[in-house]
Amino acid sequence: MAGKGLDYYEDYSDPYVSESDKLGAKRRDPYGTIPLPSQLKYYKADARTGKRETLPMTITDKQLDFLPYGQQPRKDTYNINPIELMADNLFGLQQAQKYGGPKITPEEMTALLFQEGRPDFGLNSADMYGHDKQASGLRDKLGKEEGYLEDWRLNRSSPADLAASILYAKKKGAELGVPWTKVWNGLGRNVTFGRSTDSAVVGGKVTPGAREVDYVKEQNQNRDIVNDPKNAEILNFIRQQMAPPQDFDTLNQQEFQRRTQAREADVANKAAEYSYNYDYGGKKSTGDKIKRGLLDLFEFKNPFPSRETLTARFRGEAEDYIPKVRPYTPKKKDVKVASKAKGGAITIDDGNPAKRRKLI
């Protein structure tokens, strides 16, 4: 922020983002113009019937784990926003496509979310892919080129780990001829604790409150209801986060327009403030007004200015007070050769008509 005295304004002269910036997750929205929702709801499949559950699960920006309907959130010691964390993970999958990342759809990730109920989509350990060169290489590329580092969000697994783990699970599943989700959950026998009415044989004994889960079956059940109308909000959110970002040139041109409009509003407000203070909101004494009027006459100014006139008069001072917007010129386009043009002219067009020129 910039400014004088007690007034502070955005520093409109800040540099624009470039493709060389290590922005990490901010590449999705480097200027913070797309707010994330504070709450999302979704309906997963009932494991017993395969039908959509009656009550939704709730994701809020206030707690780490997703909650069944009506359950109170627990306090998260680390103050991590799970919706933001989920968005970062999804965008990391999109960024991974540049480096041979896993081919996975928003529908698959939505079903995985329904099954796992966690913003990291059930990634328990990055050790899953540690011995696989392709997956490890993908993780390193995302870490170095996209800013997803090991200390991501208080040493939690990063979006690079998620992309590498899914790549490995898909690769291993294809080798074994099994669904990748089976590799994701583990190739051994898996038991989960469920409702108090559930029971299963665990360690040779019937254990109340536990049931052995067919993970792949439940995953398929969840995939069947991804496109249910009640899940449109969560599916659209996941699609948006996995979509390719706009190119930097477009983002920077939009940011230039935003800065220009924001600064214009600041200048107008500051000029109006100067105008108001000039005559104390129209409450100057008669003597003060006479003195001010005589000074205006001496300076060849209107001694009885309207508020609009005063605002226009003080605009120059406001312009000097508030930081100027940094100019932005669109990045240079590829040189186009006009093969049929007379004289074989080559036009170089960098998107700025003032700088457009021809070379012969």
URWOBEL-V530777 format. One line per field, one symbol per residue. psi: psi as a letter, one per 20 degrees, with the letter a starting at -180 (. if undefined). burial: # if it has 16 or more other ideal C-beta (glycine too) atoms within 10 Angstrom, else .. A space follows every 10 residues. Layout:
psi=???
burial=???
This chain:
psi=qraqcippqq nijqqrqrii pmichihhmh jlinqqqiqq qqorqphhhi rpqhqrqppr jiqgqqqqpi qpqqpohilp ohghgggggg hhhghhhikk rqoqrhhghg hhggghkqij kjohpiihjh iohgghhggh ghgghijnrh kpmljrprhh ggghghgggg ghghhikqqh hghghqiapp pqpbrhiqqr ookiqooqjq qppnghghgh ghhhjhjphi jhghghghgg hiqqrqqhgg ghhghggggg hghggggggg ghgggghgkl kjjqrgghhg ghghhgghjl qoimqrhggg ghhihghhhh hpqqppqppq qprqpponhi qpjlqppooj iohhjprqp.
burial=........## .#...##... ..###.#### .....#...# #####.#... .##..##### .###.##... .......... ###.###### ######..#. ##.#.#.### ########## ###..#.##. .#..##.##. ###..###.. .##...#### ########## ###.....## #####..... .......#.# .........# #.#.##.### ###.##.... #..##.##.. ##.....##. ###.##..#. ..#..##..# ##.##..#.. .......... .#........ ....#....# #.###..#.. ###.#..#.. .......... ........#. ..........
